[in-house]
Amino acid sequence: MTIDCTGAITGTAKAHTRQSLEDGWNQGLLVLPPAAGEDVYTGTPAAAPLRKAAFPAMLFMHGSSGITEQIRIFADWLARSLGLAVVVPDSMQLPERMTYTSPIAREDYEIIHALRRAELENAVEQLARQPWFNGQAILAGTSEGGVCVARFNGRNLPLREAGRILFSWSCEDNYHVRHHETDIPDSLPVLNVMSASDKFFSQANSFLDNPEALGHAARTLAGNSEAAIVLIPGAPHTLLNLPQTRGAVKAFIERALVKK
């Protein structure tokens, strides 16, 4: 099938600079759990207060809309309810960053995915150095951000990767990638949370361009006995704060993290 690329591209910047990667980390979202009589911290990594406590962390890669209010609500819940530090690098700190409305050519999506991969690699290095981080990390991403998390080669990391969570990304070949290129070890716990009829990555999408696609990662993760797939009927593409999502995330995190 040939897709009619009726979407639009804005912005001309197609690669990060060292400065934009630093800005993306420093000016991203950081939420630290309450500890030792201190309230939740919500701000940027650059302005993070000194804390005596260290926490397991979720490194979260946002979708094509950036750090949305839904992500802020989700991060606050993770910090308050589950004791996770949550850090979300800001991809939009790259001046004139290329953005889009779908569908566009696969080659153009791959430019975006390369940007996100560079952000994730930089963020892993940054996270490992933070005084509020206890060494255990869960990598997570939603939609566009889920692609780089699914593709990430997590071997030889300067931290303990406890698991991955993929929201609204199906880990399948479709219009959004040349090939899905999922690179998740079969021994690593992974959670995939999808709408049962996701408007972008299921057969509900007229330009999906894969008649065999399931709309979730069960086929791709078939060899991983640590994987869990959650399908939510009637859910929107952005599903972070649904009760079904939160229940699945809570159970996954309690299973994946080593208690200290």
C-alpha positions as CSV (number, residue, x, y, z in Angstrom):
1,M,0.0,0.0,0.0
2,T,1.2,3.5,-0.8
3,I,0.3,6.0,1.8
4,D,-0.9,9.4,0.7
5,C,1.2,11.7,2.9
6,T,-1.4,14.3,3.6
7,G,0.2,15.4,6.9
8,A,2.4,18.5,7.4
9,I,5.9,19.2,8.7
10,T,7.0,22.3,10.5
11,G,10.5,23.2,11.7
12,T,13.8,22.7,10.1
13,A,16.0,21.3,12.8
14,K,16.7,17.6,12.2
15,A,19.5,16.8,14.6
16,H,20.4,17.7,18.2
17,T,23.4,19.8,19.3
18,R,25.1,19.2,22.6
19,Q,23.5,22.3,23.9
20,S,20.0,21.2,22.9
21,L,20.5,17.8,24.6
22,E,21.7,19.5,27.7
23,D,18.7,21.9,27.6
24,G,16.3,19.1,27.0
25,W,17.5,17.4,30.2
26,N,17.9,20.5,32.3
27,Q,14.6,22.1,31.4
28,G,12.6,18.9,31.4
29,L,10.1,17.8,34.0
30,L,11.3,16.3,37.3
31,V,8.9,15.1,40.1
32,L,10.5,13.8,43.3
33,P,8.5,11.9,45.9
34,P,7.9,13.3,49.4
35,A,10.6,12.2,51.9
36,A,11.8,13.2,55.3
37,G,9.1,15.7,55.9
38,E,9.5,17.3,52.5
39,D,6.7,17.7,50.0
40,V,6.7,16.5,46.4
41,Y,9.1,18.5,44.2
42,T,7.8,19.5,40.8
43,G,10.1,21.5,38.6
44,T,13.1,21.0,36.4
45,P,16.2,18.8,36.9
46,A,18.3,21.9,36.8
47,A,16.6,23.4,39.8
48,A,16.2,20.1,41.8
49,P,16.7,20.6,45.6
50,L,19.2,18.6,47.5
51,R,17.5,15.6,49.1
52,K,19.0,13.1,51.5
53,A,16.8,10.4,50.1
54,A,17.3,8.6,46.8
55,F,14.6,7.0,44.8
56,P,14.0,4.5,41.9
57,A,13.2,6.5,38.8
58,M,11.0,6.4,35.8
59,L,12.7,8.0,32.7
60,F,9.7,8.9,30.6
61,M,9.8,9.9,26.9
62,H,6.9,12.1,25.9
63,G,4.9,11.8,22.7
64,S,4.8,14.2,19.8
65,S,2.9,16.8,21.8
66,G,5.6,17.3,24.3
67,I,5.3,17.4,28.1
68,T,1.5,17.6,28.3
69,E,-0.8,18.1,31.3
70,Q,-1.6,14.4,31.2
71,I,2.0,13.6,31.6
72,R,2.3,16.0,34.6
73,I,-0.7,14.4,36.3
74,F,0.7,10.9,35.7
75,A,4.2,11.9,37.0
76,D,2.6,13.4,40.2
77,W,0.7,10.2,40.8
78,L,3.8,8.0,40.3
79,A,5.7,10.1,42.8
80,R,3.0,10.4,45.5
81,S,1.5,6.9,45.2
82,L,4.4,4.7,44.2
83,G,7.5,6.6,45.4
84,L,9.1,7.0,42.0
85,A,11.2,9.9,40.9
86,V,10.0,10.8,37.4
87,V,12.1,12.7,34.8
88,V,10.8,13.7,31.4
89,P,13.4,15.2,29.0
90,D,11.9,18.0,26.9
91,S,12.4,17.3,23.2
92,M,11.1,20.7,22.3
93,Q,14.1,22.5,23.7
94,L,15.7,22.1,20.2
95,P,15.1,25.4,18.5
96,E,13.0,25.0,15.3
97,R,12.6,21.3,16.1
98,M,10.9,19.4,13.3
99,T,7.3,18.5,14.2
100,Y,4.5,17.0,12.2
101,T,0.9,16.0,11.7
102,S,0.4,12.4,10.4
103,P,0.8,10.9,7.9
104,I,4.2,11.9,6.6
105,A,6.9,9.8,4.8
106,R,8.6,7.1,6.8
107,E,11.9,8.7,6.2
108,D,10.7,11.8,8.0
109,Y,9.4,9.9,10.9
110,E,12.8,8.2,11.2
111,I,14.5,11.7,11.5
112,I,12.2,12.3,14.5
113,H,13.0,8.8,16.0
114,A,16.8,9.6,15.7
115,L,16.2,12.8,17.7
116,R,14.4,10.9,20.4
117,R,17.1,8.2,20.5
118,A,19.7,10.8,21.1
119,E,17.6,12.3,23.9
120,L,17.1,8.9,25.6
121,E,20.8,8.0,25.4
122,N,21.8,11.4,26.9
123,A,19.1,11.1,29.6
124,V,20.3,7.6,30.7
125,E,23.8,9.0,31.2
126,Q,22.4,12.1,33.1
127,L,20.1,10.0,35.3
128,A,22.9,7.8,36.5
129,R,24.7,10.8,38.0
130,Q,21.8,12.3,39.9
131,P,22.0,12.3,43.7
132,W,18.2,11.7,44.0
133,F,18.5,8.4,42.0
134,N,19.0,5.1,43.7
135,G,20.3,3.2,40.7
136,Q,17.0,1.4,39.7
137,A,15.3,2.7,36.5
138,I,12.2,2.0,34.5
139,L,12.3,3.3,31.0
140,A,8.9,4.4,29.6
141,G,7.5,6.2,26.7
142,T,4.2,7.0,25.0
143,S,3.4,7.0,21.3
144,E,6.4,8.6,19.5
145,G,8.4,8.4,22.7
146,G,7.6,4.7,23.0
147,V,9.4,4.0,19.7
148,C,12.8,5.0,21.1
149,V,12.2,3.2,24.4
150,A,11.3,0.0,22.5
151,R,14.3,0.3,20.2
152,F,16.8,1.2,23.0
153,N,19.8,-1.0,23.4
154,G,19.9,-1.2,27.2
155,R,23.0,-3.4,27.5
156,N,26.0,-2.1,29.5
157,L,24.1,0.7,31.2
158,P,25.4,2.7,34.1
159,L,22.3,1.8,36.1
160,R,20.0,-1.1,36.8
161,E,17.2,-1.3,34.2
162,A,14.2,-2.8,36.1
163,G,11.8,-2.8,33.2
164,R,10.2,-0.9,30.3
165,I,6.7,0.4,29.8
166,L,5.3,1.2,26.4
167,F,2.1,3.2,26.2
168,S,0.3,3.6,22.9
169,W,3.1,2.1,20.8
170,S,2.5,-1.4,19.3
171,C,6.1,-2.4,18.4
172,E,5.0,-3.4,14.9
173,D,5.8,-2.4,11.4
174,N,3.4,0.4,10.2
175,Y,3.3,3.8,8.6
176,H,5.3,5.4,11.6
177,V,8.6,3.5,11.1
178,R,10.6,1.8,8.4
179,H,10.7,-1.3,10.6
180,H,9.8,-1.4,14.3
181,E,13.3,-2.6,15.4
182,T,12.2,-3.4,18.9
183,D,15.3,-4.3,21.0
184,I,14.0,-5.5,24.4
185,P,15.8,-8.5,26.0
186,D,13.5,-11.4,26.5
187,S,14.4,-11.5,30.2
188,L,13.5,-7.9,30.9
189,P,10.0,-7.1,32.4
190,V,8.0,-5.1,29.9
191,L,4.4,-3.7,30.0
192,N,2.6,-2.6,26.8
193,V,-0.6,-0.7,27.4
194,M,-2.8,0.0,24.4
195,S,-6.2,1.1,23.4
196,A,-7.9,-1.9,21.9
197,S,-8.7,0.4,18.9
198,D,-5.8,2.9,19.0
199,K,-6.5,5.6,16.4
200,F,-2.9,5.5,15.2
201,F,-1.5,2.0,15.7
202,S,-4.5,-0.4,15.2
203,Q,-6.6,-1.4,12.2
204,A,-8.9,1.6,13.2
205,N,-6.3,3.7,11.4
206,S,-7.0,3.9,7.6
207,F,-3.3,4.6,6.9
208,L,-1.8,2.0,9.2
209,D,-0.3,0.2,6.2
210,N,0.0,-3.2,7.8
211,P,-3.1,-5.5,7.3
212,E,-1.5,-8.1,9.6
213,A,-0.8,-5.7,12.5
214,L,-2.4,-6.7,15.8
215,G,-2.3,-3.2,17.3
216,H,-0.3,-4.3,20.3
217,A,3.1,-5.9,21.0
218,A,2.1,-9.5,21.8
219,R,3.6,-10.9,18.6
220,T,6.8,-8.9,18.9
221,L,7.2,-9.9,22.6
222,A,6.1,-13.5,22.2
223,G,9.4,-14.8,23.4
224,N,9.4,-12.7,26.6
225,S,7.8,-14.5,29.5
226,E,8.2,-11.3,31.6
227,A,6.0,-9.3,29.3
228,A,2.4,-8.2,29.9
229,I,0.0,-6.7,27.4
230,V,-3.0,-4.6,28.5
231,L,-5.7,-3.7,26.0
232,I,-8.3,-1.2,27.1
233,P,-11.5,-1.2,25.0
234,G,-12.7,2.2,23.9
235,A,-9.6,4.0,25.4
236,P,-8.2,7.1,23.7
237,H,-4.7,7.3,22.4
238,T,-3.6,9.2,25.5
239,L,-4.5,6.7,28.3
240,L,-1.9,7.4,31.0
241,N,-4.4,8.3,33.7
242,L,-7.2,5.8,33.1
243,P,-7.8,3.6,36.2
244,Q,-7.0,0.5,34.2
245,T,-3.7,2.0,33.2
246,R,-2.8,3.0,36.7
247,G,-3.7,-0.4,38.0
248,A,-1.5,-2.2,35.5
249,V,1.4,0.2,36.1
250,K,1.2,-0.2,39.9
251,A,1.3,-4.0,39.6
252,F,4.1,-3.9,37.1
253,I,6.3,-1.5,39.2
254,E,5.8,-3.6,42.3
255,R,6.9,-6.7,40.4
256,A,9.9,-5.1,38.6
257,L,11.6,-3.1,41.4
258,V,13.9,-4.7,43.9
259,K,12.8,-3.8,47.4
260,K,15.6,-2.2,49.5
